Amino acid sequence: MASKVIMKGLLYCAVVLLSISMNLSFLSAAKLGRSGDVSSRLRFADITRNHDEEMMKKCKEKLSKCKKHSKPMDCEEVMENGNTESGVYTIWPRSRVGNCQSIDVYCDMETAGGGWTVIQRRGDFGNAENYFDKTWQDYKSGFGNLNREFWLGNDNIFAITNQGRYSVRFDMTNNEEKSVYAVYESFWIEDESKKYALHMTQFSGSTGDALGPHNLKQFYTKDQPNIPNDAKKDGPRHTGGWWFNVYPSSNLNALNNNGVKHKDVQLGICWNPFGGYKSTIMSTEIKVIQRRGNFGNAQNYFDKTWKDYKSGFGNLKREFWIGNENILAITNQAQYSIRFEVKNKEGKSAFAVYESFWIDDESKKYILHLRDYSGNAGDSMTPHSEREFYTKDKPNVPADVNNNGTTHTGGWWFNRLPSTNLNALNNNGEKHTNVRQGMAWQAFGDYSGTITFSEMKVRSNDF
């Protein structure tokens, strides 16, 4: 129920902002007709040119009433409480491994949809070059200023990343102001007794994988180097706390040389694929968020009825369908585009964007309308344009189609030989034996592809 209230409040505010930016005094009767009951609940008719301030006030009031988490466990839950500004907030981790006190953290509400809990930041904040070359106790507890340069603390990182499935994102900028990022879909660390050993998998991003070689390594500091017995010990000393590797391919906590190349791999901030071992990185930020993808639901979780797809189902934080009535209401209030994101079991990601996207109402069986493809996934959706939506209890098979073949699984827009279906059976990346029996984006892995993750999102073209 709380998710519906939050969604309703956010949709209401989106409509208010859209109205103000476009300076509309009313919405056309045609659009109101398309939007049906859902749009009427959002009170589109209340939006007028003369009441901008009043409507924004109501918008804020609605969001303030949407507080879902009395003690949010991370920045994603802070955002779900209606907080949309980046800054310092208090969280209460609910770690599966122990009782945790409250923690003040910096929440990034802007990057990639927001909701990120920042665990490290470095830059030109006036601190000494060796500010991060601290002791084991310092890295255990954390140090610095959350609004400037800091390490959140290994005990805190342990508490946060052991309360659920988390991914991590590394953002870096060099002295030429070029920025890159790296994401690992799974990220967590052990506790102090195991020297905060690192666990991470499934890289993607705009730079190369420099953290992979550090996976399963123990954390080190200048007073607890934790060097394996078979490692060479007479080389240059590592600076700053990080996960040990004899020849590190990354260390974002090393000496800060303000973008000037350093003499040795161990003596300065580095991310090898981004500038080499003696790189010119000037600023970094590391942040975590709950992971999206394999959520433990049944393989056929999306093989639901017409009513389920009409109203929506699932958990907005994890795996869900927002509901055809809600999609109708959103995409019929203005010109919208849609973005599809998919990932396979090898960790490769791709996307497809259609500049125009909307659906008809239930009386027309939610017919799909989309055009103008771009992206790197290939166009697998156009063959489904102008098609009716189907489910297992309402297949909506055209009269001229042979209906003796294998049944389609999951709700989608019907095509006799579908080139895509992101709501079909989830085979966790294993190839399926029939085109209709598993998640597929034909141009990305063929009809029996190994897709493990998908996400669909819409945005107003006036954004």
Helices and strands as residue ranges (DSSP letters): H 2-22, H 29-41, G 44-46, G 49-51, H 52-64, H 75-80, E 87-91, E 103-108, G 111-113, E 116-122, H 136-141, E 143-144, E 150-151, H 154-161, E 166-174, E 179-189, G 192-194, E 198-205, G 212-214, E 219-220, E 242-243, E 250-251, G 265-267, E 270-271, E 281-290, H 306-311, E 313-314, E 320-321, H 324-331, E 336-344, E 349-359, G 362-364, E 368-375, G 382-384, E 389-390, E 412-413, E 420-421, E 440-441, E 451-460
